Structure formats: C-alpha cells, structure tokens
Amino acid sequence: MAQYASRLLLGLLAVPLIVAMPAFAQNEVPIIPRPTLVEMHEGKYVFPSVTSIYAFEPFVDIATLLAEHPVARFMAVERIKSYKRIPGSGVRLIQARDMDRLAADAYRLVVDTSGIIITAHQPAAMLNGILTVLQLAYTQSAGGELPAMLIEDRPRFVYRGLHLDVSRHFYPLSFLKKFIDLMALYKFNTFHWHLTDGAGWRLEIKKYPELTQKAAWRTHAVWKDWQQHGRRYLEAGAPNASGGYYTQAEARELVAYAMRKGITIIPEIEMPGHSEEVLAVYPQLSCTGKPYHHAEFCIGNEETFLFLTNVLDEVTAIFPSEYIHIGGDEVNKESWTSCAKCKARMEEKGLKEVGKLQHYAVGRIDSFLRSRGKKLIGWDEIQEGGLPPGATVMSWRGEARGVQAANAGHDVIMTPTSHLYFDYYQSDPRTQPEAIGGYIPLSAVYAYDPMPAGVAADKAKHILGAQGNVWTEYMPTTEHVEYMVFPRALALAEVVWSDTKNRDWDDFYRRLQAHYRLLQQLNTNYYRPSYGVDIDVTFNPDTLTNTISLVTEQHRLGIRYTTDGQEPDAKSPLYTKPIELAMPATIQAAYFVDSGRVGPIAVAKADIHRAIGKSIAYQTPWDAAYPAQQDSTLLNGQKGGKGPDDGQWQGFTNNVDVTVDFERREALNTVTIRFLQDASVHAYQPGEVTVLLSDNGKNFREVGSLTNDLPPEEKFRKVKTYTFDFDTTQTARYVRVVATNAQNALLLTDEVVVY
C-alpha cells in the first residue's frame, strides 16, 4: 500500500488512512468479471440519504449512470475544475494523470469511510468503474453500503460481445433494453443484433417498405411451427400474421441507449444466403425468379447488388458502429450452378469455380462499406476464396479457421459452437425446455480461452475477443432467452475480461452465488442451479478400488448417498469427500434440502469386474480419431464420461468386434457394454449387440443379442447400456462382443464388463 499511498499524495488527493486486513477476502466483494487486483480494508462507506457526485469534465455525462443505483440517491453532478479542488467526501470521478500509473483502459476504485474515488484516463474506463459500483450494490446484502477496498482493473480483450437473433423470434424493444442493462453490468461492450434471416426481416428500410409489410410477418408465431408448415409469409394485418419489426427511430433509440452504457450495437444484415424472407417479396433477386425456391441471392444479378447497397445505405446511417455484419454463412452455392446470370458473371470475372462467386460478392460489399467508412465483418465462410483487406472474421466453426485468419493478418472474434452457443442445452434435456441440441454447461463456458494455441505470437493482437451467440429457433419468449443466456453469459464475461492468471472455476462459482440476488432483483428468468447429482467413478488399477465423486451444481452441502443399492433418504450419509470402495457396488445419490429430497436419484455402477486387465483382440480396428487408451481401453475398469473426448470412449467407424481372452475357462454370468450417442460428432447407437462365447477362440456360440431402441434423432448425448444376464451360468475362455454399425457413422464404447 505504501506505493499506492505515494501516488495518492502525488495526485494531491486527501484520502483518510485505510488499514489493510490481515487476510485477503475476495468473496466479500463478489465481482464478476474478477478484477485484476482487489484489496480489502477495514471500515466501510455508508451512503448518506443523498450523496454528492463530483466529476472532471470528461466524466460528467456518464456520472449520471450512478442514478441507476438500486439504493443510494444522488445530487446533481458537480464539475471538478482542478486537482487542487477535489472534495474530500462523496463520489469523485477523477481524470488520471501520468503519475497515477494507470493503463489507458484501466480504472482504479477506492472505497473508504469518506466515500468513493474512481480514477481513469478515458470515459470508457471510468464507465467500467461505475458499473462495478452498481454491480456491488446489487450483490451486497446491504446495498446501501460498501466495504473499504482498493480495486485496479482493466479488460483482457477489446471485444466482449453477446449476440441475439431477433429473426426467428421477435422481441420488444423494452426487452432489448433490459438485455443491454444486464450486459453492461458485466462489462460486455458489443451487442451483435441479428436483424434479418429467413424467418423474418426486422428492420424498417424506407426504400423497400415491403420488407416490413410482408417479410416481417409469417404464418406461425413459433418458429418450429412455421418451419414445419410451409415457411410462408403474410401481409401485415392479416389475421394470422405473426412477427414484427423495429422502426428506424426505435433502432436509433436502442443505439443511443446502449451507447450510454458503453455498448456498441453491430447490426447483421444476412447475405448472400439466409435470405428467404427477402426473396419471397422480391423473387426477381433469386436465381430462379420464383419465391420460396432458394434462400440465396442471385450473385449474377446486378439488381441484387443495387438492393443490397440501398439497404446498407440506410443501415449505415442508423448505426454508428465501426462494423457492419453481413453474415455470409451456410450458402447453398448449388443454386448458382444452373443460373445463366451467375455463369455469365463467372465468365466475366474469369472465375473457374462457382464457390468463387461468394468471394466476389463479399468483395463488392466490402468495397461499398469502406466507401461509407465502415468495416465488413462476417462468419467463417467469408474466408472462402480469400478475405478482402480489412475484413474481420467471426469464427464459429472451431479454432482452425480463426487461427488461419489471424495468422494471415485479419482481425478475428472467437465464437465457437463448442463453448459459446447459448442455444445449446445446459443441463439434462429431460429437465429442460426444448433446445436445438448440443451440451454447453456453465463450466464449459468458463473453461474457454479465446486465444487459440495456433496463433503466432506476433499475430495474437488480431484475436479481438469472443462472443456468446443466442440463436432463438427454440426461444419463443423473452423469459426463455433469459433462461438460456444467464448465468452462462456471466462466465463468458469473465473469460473475455479477466487475465487467465486471475481465473479460477471454484472462485468464480463462489462469487456467482451472490449474483443470483442481482438477477432476481432485475426479474431475470435465469437458469437455476440443478439439484441433479453427477456420479463419477474412477478405477485405480494399483489398489483395485473405485473412487466415487459426487457433484452437483448446488454450492451448499446436501448430497446424501447409499452404496447398498437402496434409495437415499434424509438419514443416509452426507457426502463431504470422495468415497473409496474395494467391492463392486451400486451407488445412489440425491440432493436434500433440510429433510426433503429435492432432486432426482442418480444411479451408477462401480464395477471391479473379472475382465479388467485381461488381453483383448480387435477383429476391427478403432478409429484413429478416437483411440482412447488404445488396446487397454475396453478392459481398464474406467467408464467414459459425458463427452466423447474424455479419453475413455473408443471410436469405431466399422462394426465393433472384440474378443476377451480369460486364458482359461471361467464361469460367466453377465456381460455388459455401453455406447454413447452424440449427434454433434455423428456417433450413434449400434443396430444390435451380440455376445458369443468360445472355448478355443475359433468356434463361437451365440448366447444373446439385443436390438437398439434409441432413435438417431435423439438430440442430446445419451449413454445406452446393453446387459446380457445369462439364465444359467456359462463356461468359456473367450468372450466376443459384436456391435453392428447401423448408421454407418461412429460407434463409441468404453468398457466390456464381465462377471
């Protein structure tokens, strides 16, 4: 503190002495994202009935945001005209000088018994300090006071974003303001507004009123119903018309609202694909000249570019953002192969491949946007054929394309489906509203690092940050959007703000508990922590024991368990640490509040079976992409987890056909094998599983066959167990398991269990 006290004196600020506490207590101020430095001190500041605010000139306007404090009340902002006349109490917003030794994007927050001092060089940094004060007010049990502290903080990445799709489902302006309020409290600085897509056009374009007279209205309110029943549009005012749009005045209102809170809005106008709603109104812009036939603009049609540039002329006038997003993803280029105008355009430009047309189209739009002082941004696919100079890539298809763009000198925003798609399930789908599929729990979001390993050191500056995407096919209400976004957005907020050395999952999860209070106060329908229990069984081959770990999303102790196959009740042992078992057992566990069970009962087998460590022959090889533990995988006593990449699920692109050798004849009663279904990696259940026995390894007899009943349409990862209980004890040296690859995809299995 001596160094900091010297800086205060140099700045001619009179601050009462504050004494450091003997221990650091981060969880006393549970800030998310976690600041660079937090020091707790003795004492506290209690807001008076009316608090004075003083600010240097650059901060006078943003000082008014303190009026959003949920408890304190403030006087009108008074200007500070010189460093010699800084008041000794109240809230003081100070412009930093060189002697303060603050980075340009950093702020320093000091709370003591006299009040609050926030120091920063620029308004954006000062705003972050103010938002910290507001967040603390919502998360402290006594919002009218603050503990004495010192915070120094700055962001890791310059781009910290959330995306919202308003095409699949339209949401009112009031909700978008609430969404931005929440973003601001967690220091996001970019709102990516997905305004157009095949499900509806959502922005008024004065030159083309038909876009909001028809393309904004469809036959069904719920996207899924519309998708399954014709995908048609109606005129505004029709009895069944469902949808809506934002006027240009409303868009400007939202831009100003967000800007006041430090958030830039980037609009997305989809092209050349995902344009079905436009082509339904203007079929002459499609390759066929027919509505509903294709969702791609005709790139060979000059009228298409006139339409797009006219639209973008109005868009650029509404949004002061440096960037305009043009989409550019998932284009069905086949629509161009039979189009005479597209073929003529290819010949004119000397293009040998139809795919080059997209590069040509992106280049033309890029040139237009640059002529308007804007930069083009688009999804990964805009790289196809080469990126225009200065274009920015939003990378969603994994890290490889993002790394490619960054190493080529292009700016990149990371938004991978693996970690940042908030339309994916966040818990067991049997307990959740319908989602598009996938599985991204809170912990997976927090584990993400936006800086890919493959980016060269001198190109790291091109990774601008990361963004969470909210595609809304299965989110018909604002409450559903909130449920899918929060608290996962809080994990992302820390990912893009806090340095990796300051990030710790356990610490984050402790701090998160106070933020449920904030979300409740703002009437946010967030995802509540699940009462479900996950049972992890880890086999130790040296001791021939299993270690049982029980995990829940609840922060407080409350898991009770049994190992005798009986259901747990309020008298069952309370889980406090991992359990060691030297015998096979069935574990059952559930979460209790007081004496009542409030969650489902989880069940898992802890096997110490007779085939562990035996030799195994593979009649069909495992796939190189999923070797797991190679030839020890299926007999190592270790089960696979929830995901396909945990090193225990072994993959096969042919049938599974393996034979276990017991080296002598054994009495056998049960054979069990499991398979993981995960559509995200094209892994499905086998058609059937058969067990065969042999005494000599040549002549096998079938002793059981089971047929799969899990449909391939199952969206969520699911493990299915195939158990063969023999009516009478069988004697054999060899056990052979054959599973047929009915979907010609991937089979993932983890252990052949034999008793």
N, C-alpha and C positions, 0 to 999 in steps of 0.2 A: 504493500500500500504506500510505502514511502515515495516510490517513483511517481505514483498517481497523484499523491498529495502535492508533490512539487509541481506537477503540470497544472493542478488547480490554482496554485498560488501564482504561477506564471500567467495564468489567464485572468488573474485579478478577481477570482470568484470567491466569495466568502461562504464556506461550507462548514457547518458545525462538525466537530470531531465525531467520527464513527469508528467504533472498535470492532475488529474482526472477531467473529465467533470462533471457538476452537475447532469446530468441525464444519466441513462444507456440507450443506444440506440442499442439494439440487431439487429434491421433491417438494420443498417448501414453496417454490415458485415453479409450478409445473408447465413451463413454457414449451409450446410446440410451434415451430421447429426449435430445437435446442440451440441456445446461443453459443457463440464462440467462448465466452467467459461469463461465469456467474459467480459472484462472491456475496455471501450473506453476511449481514452485520446486525449488531444489537439495535433494538429500537424499531420504531415503525412510524409511518406518516398516516395520520388520520385526516381525511378530507374534512374541512370545515363545512358549515352549511352552504356557503358559497365560496368557491375557490378562485383566486386570481390567476390569470394567464398572461404571461409576458413573452413576446417573441421578437426576434430580429426580423427585419423586413421580408426576407425570402420565405419565411415560415408563417406569416400572418394568416394567409388563406387556409393552409392545412391545419393550423391550430384549432380551427372551428370544428374539426372532427372529434375533438375531445368532448363536444356536446353529446356525442353518442354513448358516453359513459353511462352504464345502467344505473348507477347510484349517485355519483357526485354531480353537483351543479356548478356551473362556471359563470364568471363575469365576462363581459366583452373583452376581446383580446386587446392588450395594450402593447404598443411598439416599444422595443428596446432600441435606443438611439446610439448607445455607446457601451463599450465594455466596462467603463467606469461607473455606469449607472444601472448595473444589473441588480434587480431587487434581491433581498435576502430570503424570501419565502415565496410560497405558491409554486405554480408550474412555470418553468422557464425554458424556452426553446432557444438555444444558443448556437450561433454560427461558428463552426470550428475554425481555428487558425492553425498555422504550421506547428506551433508549439504544443498543440493538442495531440499530435502524432496519431491522427485517425486517418484510415484509408478513405478515399473519396466516396466509397459506397457504404461506409460503416457509420454506426451511431454508438453513442455512449449514454447510458441511462444511470443516473444516480438517484436513489431514494434515501432520504434521511428524515429526521424529525421536522425539518423546516419545509419540506416539500419535495418536488421532483425537478431534476435538471436533465434535459436531453440535449446532447451536443452532436451536431452533424454538419457536414460541408454543404450538402445539397438537399432540396426538398424531398426527393425520393427516399433518401436515407432517414431523414427526420420523420417522414411518414411511418417508416418501419418501427421507429422508436415509439411513436404514438400508438400504433397498433399493438405493440407489446403491452403498453399500459392498459388498453381496452381489454385485451385478452386476459390479463391478470385479474381485472375487475370481475369478469365472468367466472373465472376458475377458482378464485379465493372464496372460502366460506363466508368471510366478511368482506364484501366488495367495496365497502367504504373506507378501507384502509389498506396500506401496503407495507410489508416488512422492509426494513432498511436493506439496501443491496447496491451492488455495482454490476452493471451488465455492459459488456462490449460485444458488438455483434456485426456481422456482415454476411451477405449471401455467397454461397459457393458458385452458383450458376446464374447467368444473367436472364435466362428464360425459365420461368416457373409457371407452367400452364395447366389449365383444365379445359377440356373440350365438351361441348354439349350439342347434340343432334336435335334440332327442333323440326326436322322434316318428317321423320317417322311419326312423331307426336308433337303437337303444337302446345306450347306452354305460355301462359300470360306474362306480360311484362313485369308484373309485380313479383312473380316467382324468380324471374331472371335477376331482379334487383336483390332479392334475398340470397340467391346463389352467389352473386358478386360480394355481398356483405360477408358471407362465410369465407369466400376465397381470400378476401382482404385480411380478415383476422388471422389467417395462416400464411400471410405474406406471399401468396401467388400474385403474379404480376401480368398474366396474359389469359384472356378468355377467348378461346377459339370457337367462334359461333358458326356452326354448320347449318347454313340457311337454306340450301337447296339440295334436293336429291329426288329420286324417282317417286318418293312418297308424298312430295308436296313442296311447292315453291313458297317461301315465307317472307320475302322482302318486296315491298312496293317498288316497281320500276315504272316511272311515269310514261316513258316512251312505249312501253308494252303493257298496257293495263290488263290484257287477257291473262297475264301470268298470275295475277291475284284475283281475277274474276273467275277463273276456272282451274288453273294448275295448282291453286292453293286449297282446293276443295275436292274431297273424294267421297266415294260411296259408303265407306265404313269408318267409324271413329277409331277403332282399334286396328293397328297396322296388321296384325296377324289375320284378322277377318278380311281386311281389304286384300291382303296378299293371296289369300286362298279363294277369293271370289271375284276374279276378273280384273283386278287392278285398274279400275276405271275412275274418271274424274267427273265432277258435276259443276254446273254453274252455281255461283254464289246465290243463295236464296232458295235453291231447290230444297224440298222437304228433307231429303236425306243427306244434304251436303254437310260434310264434317271437315273441319280444319281451321284455317285462319292464317293471318299474315301480320307483319309489323309494318306500319306506315313508315315513311322516311323520317317523319317527325319523331316517332317512337324510337326508331333506331338511333337518331341523334341524341335523344333524351338518355338512352341507355349508355351511349358512348360517353356523354358528359358525366353521368352518374358513376361509371366505372373509373373514369379518368381522375375524378376527385379522390378516389380511394387507391390510386396508384396502379390501376389495372388498364392495360391496353386491350381493345377488342379487335381481333383479327377475323374478318368475315371470310367465309368459304362459299364460293360460287362454283359448283361442280361442272367440270368439262374435261375431256370430250365425252366421257361416259356418265352413267348415273343420271341421265337427262330425260328420262321417260316422260316426266310431267311436262317438260317444255315441248317435246316432240308431239305430245298429244294435242297441244294447242297450235303448234306451228309445224305440221308434218313435212312441209317443204324443206325443213332443215335436216331431215333424216336422209339416209341413203336410199330408202325405198319410196319416200314421198307419202308414206302411209303412217297414220298414228298407231301407237302401241306396238309397232313391229320390232323396233330396236331401241335401245336406250342410249345409242351413241350419235353424236352429231356427225354430219357428213363433212369430212375434212376437205373434200374436193370442192365444196360449195362455197363460193365467195360470200353468199348471203349469210352463211353461218358466222363467218368472222365479223361481218357487219353487225349482226345481232349481238355477238359476244362483246365486242368493243363498245357498242352502245350501252349495254348493261353495265359493263365495268366503268364506263364514264360516270354513271350515276353512283355506283358503289364507291369509287374513289373519292367522290365529292362528299359522301356521308361519313366515311371512316378515315380519320387522320393517321391510322396505323401505318407504319413503315411497310408492312407486309400485306399482300392480298393472297389468300389461299385459293388455288384453282382445282384442288382435288387431283385429278389425273390418274386415279387408281382403277384397277379392275375393268379395263376397257376390253370389250369383245371386238377385237380387230377383224374378226371374220366378216363383220358387217361391211367392211371396206373392200373386201376382195372381189365382190361381184358388182361393185359400184363403178359405173363408167366415169363419173366425175372424179372419183378417188384415183382410178387408174390414170386418168389424164393428168391429174396433179402429180402423181408419181413420175410419169414420163417428163413432165415439165421441169421437175426438180432433180431428175436423174436418180431417183430412189429405186433401189433394187428390191427392197423388202417392204411389205405392207406395214410392218411394225414401225418403219421409219416415219410414217405419216404422223404418229403421235409426237415424235421429236420435232417434226416440222411445225405442228400445231402449237406445241408448248413454246417453241422459239418465237413464233409470231406474237403470242400473247405476252411473252416476256418483254419483247421489244415495245409493245404497246404500254405495258405497265411502267416500264422505265421512262417512257416519254411523259408519263404522268407523275414521275417522281416516286414510284413505288417499286418494291421488290417482290418477285414471284416466289411463292412457297407452295409445295405440293407433296403428295405422298411419294413413297419409294419409287413408284413406277415412272415418275417423270425423268428418272435417270436413263431410261431405255433409249439408246441411240446417242447418249451424251447430254449433259446438262448445259443449259445456257449459262454464260458467265454471270455470277452474282446470284443465281437461283439457290434457294435453301430447300433442303430435303427434310421432310418429316418421316422418320424411319420407323415403320411399324412391323416389318416382316422379319424381325430378328436383327442381330447386330451387324451381319456381314455387309448389308447394303449401306448402312450408316457409316461403317468403317471405310468402305470404298469411297463414299462421297467426301468424308472428312479428309482422308489421305490425298484426295485429288484437289483439296483446297476449297471445298464447298462447306458452308455452314450447315449443321445438322441438329435437329431436335429429335431426341430419342423418345419413342412411344410404343414399345414392343408389346405384342399380344401376350407374351409370356408373363408380364408383370403389371402392365398399366392399362388393361382393358377392363373398365369398371362395369361392363355389361356381363361379365362372366360371373358364375356362381362364386360366393364367398364362404359357403358352408354346404353341408349335406343337402342336396336338392330336394330330398324328401321333406325337409323342413322349411323350404324357401319358396318364394314366388318364382314363377317360370322365368328363366333367363335363356340367353342364346346358347349357352353351353360353357365348356371350359371350367377352370377352377383356379381362382386367384384369391387366397385368403389374405388377411391383413399382413401377416408375417411375410408373405411373398412380395408384397409391395415394398415393405420396409427393407427387404434384403437386396433390392435392386440398386445397382450403381450405374448411373448414366454414362460413365466414362468407359467405353469399351476397351478391352485389353489390346486389341489390334491397332489402335490409333497411334501413329508415330508421335513421339514426344513433341516435336515441333508443330504438329497438327492438332494437338489437344484443344487449342483455342477455338477450333471450329465446332466442337461439341458445345452448343449453346446452353443445353439443359434438357429437360424432359417434360412430358405432358401426359396426364391421365385422360383417356378417351371414354366418353359416355355415349355409346350408340344406343338408341332408345326403341328398337323394334319391340321389345317386351316391357316397356315402361310407359304405360298409358296415362299415368298420373304423376303429378309433381311429388307426391308422397313416395312413390316408387323410385323416382330419380334420387331423392334424398337417401333412401334406404340403400341404394346401390353405391352411392358416392361416399357417404360418411359412415364410419371413420376412415375408410381407405384413403381418402384424399389427405387426411392428416399425416398418414405415413409417408405419402409422396411429398408433402410439404417439407418434411424433414430431410428426405432423400435429396431434394434439389437445393436446399438451403444450407444444411449443416455439413461441415467437413467430415470426412469419413472417420477421422480420429475421435470425433465427438459423438459418434453414433453408436448406440448400444440398444439392442432389442429389449432387454429386461428393463433398462432405464426408461426407454420410450413407453413401454407398456404401463409402468408405474405412473408416469406423468399423464398418460391417456385417461386414467381413471377420473381425474379432475375435469376432463373436457366433456365428459358426459353431462356434467352440470351445465356447461356452456350450451351444448346442443339442445338440452331440454329447455333452457331459458329462451332460446331462439326458435322454439317449436319445430325442431328438425326431426323428421322421422328417420332417425339413423338406425343402422343395423345393431341390434342389441347383442352383447356377447353371448355366445351359445352356452347352454348348460350341458351340452353333449360332452362325453368323455372319449378321448382317443387313448387306446391301449397300445403301447409299443413293447414288443417282446424282442430282446436281444440275446442271442445264444452265445455262450462262452465255451469254445471247444476245449480249452485247457482244464476248466473245472467241471465241465458237463453240467452247467447250470444255466438258467434263464434269468435275466434281469428284466423286471417288469416296471415300466414307467407309465404313469397315468397323467394325462394332460387335459386341461380344459381351458376355454377362453376366459373363465372367471378368474378374477385376481385374488379372491379370498379362498382359504381352505374350505373344502366342503365335499370332496370326493370320498365316498365310502365304497369298500370293495370286499369281495369274497374270493377264495381260491378253491372252494369245495363244490363249485357248480350251482350253489344256491343263490337266489337273488339277494342283493344287498338291501339292508334296511337301516334305520336310524341307529341301530346298535352295532352295526358292522364296523370294522376298524376304519379309522380316519386315515386317509393317505397323506403322509408327510414327506416320504422319501422313497426311492426305488426299492423294490422288493426282490430278494434273491430266492429262487425256487430250484431245488435239486431234483424234483419229481415232475412228471407231466401234470398239467393242471388246466382247468378251465377257469379263467378269470372273468368275473363280472363286476362292473363298476358303474356308479351313477353319482350325480351331484345332488346334495341335500342342502336346503336352507332350513335352519332350526331342525326340526324332526321330520320335515316333509321332503319327499323326493320330488324334485322339480325338473329333472331331465330324464331322457331315455336311458335304459340299461344297455351298456356296451358289453360285448362278449368277445373274448379272444382265447385261442388255444395256445398254451405254452408247451410245445412239443419237445420231448427228448426221445426221439424215435429210434428204431433199430437200424435204419439205413444210413444214419449220419456217419460220414467218413468212409463209406463203402466205395468201391470202384464202380464207375458208370461208363457205358459205351453209348456213343451217339451215332445212331444209324442215319440221322440227318443232322447237318451242322447248324450251329447257332449263327444268327446274322451278325456280321461284323460291327454293325451299329449298336448292338445290344449284347455284348459279350458277358456282361455282369462279372462274375468271378470265374469265368471260363468253365473248365470241367469239374470244378468243385461247387458250382452254384446250386445245383439241384439237391445236393446231399450235405450242405454245410450247417443245417439246423436253423438257418436265418430266413425269415419271411420277408417278402417285399413290402414296401410302404405304400403310401397313397399315390406316388408319382412313378412314371415309367423309368426315370433316370436316376434312381437312388442306388444303382449298382447291385441290386438283388433280383431285378426282373430280367430274365434272359429271353431274347427275342428269336423267333424263327419265321422265315418267310416261306418255308415249306411246311409239311407236317412236322409235328413233334414225334420223334420215335427214339426212345432211350431205353436202355436195359441196365438194371441194377444187379450186381453180382454179389451175393452174400458169402461166396466162397465155399459154402456147404449148404445142405438142405436145412431149411428153417420152417418152423410152424408160423403161418401168417394168418392174420385175422382181418386187417384193414389196410387199404391203400387210399391215400388222398392226394389230390393235386389241385392247384388253384391257377386261374387265369385272370389277367387284368384286361378289362375293356376300356379303351381310351381313344375316342374318335379323333382327338387332336393329333395323335401320332399314327392313326389308321390301324389301331390294334383292336381286334375283335375276339369274340369267343370262338372256340373250335366248333365244328359241326357236331362231332361226337368224340367221346373219350373212351378208350378201351384198355382194359388191363388183361395181360396174358402172363401165364406162369410156365416155367420150364425147369427141368432137372438137368438138362445137358447144354442149354444155350442154343439148341438147334430146333428142337421140336417144341412149339409153344401151344398151350391150350388157353382158350379164352375163358375168363372167369367173370367178366362183367363188362357192360357197355352202357354209357349214359349219353343222352342227347341234350344239347344245349337248348334252353328255352328263353334266353335273354336276347331280345331283338337287337339288331345292329343299329337301330335308330336311337337307342339309349344315348342321351346327350352327355351324361356325367360319367366320370371314371367309376368303374364298379368292378369289384372282385367277386368272382363266382367260384365256389368250391365244389369239386366233384369227389364224392366219397363213396368208396366201394367197401361195404361191410359184407363179408362172406358169411353165408348161412352156417357153414361148418368150417372149422379150421382147415386151411390148405397148407400143403407141404411142398416147398420148391426151393431151388437155389437161385433162380433168376426171376426177376420181376420186370416185365416190359410194359411201358406205357406208350400208347399211340393216340395222338390227338390230330384230327383232320383239320386242315386249313380251309374252311368252307368259304370264307370271304376273299381268298387269295390276297390277303393283306399281311398282317403281322400278328403272331401269337406271342404273348408274353406270359411266362410262367416262372415260379420261384422255388418250389421245393416238392420233391416226391417224398411223402410222409408214409412210413410203413410201420405197422405194429403187428 
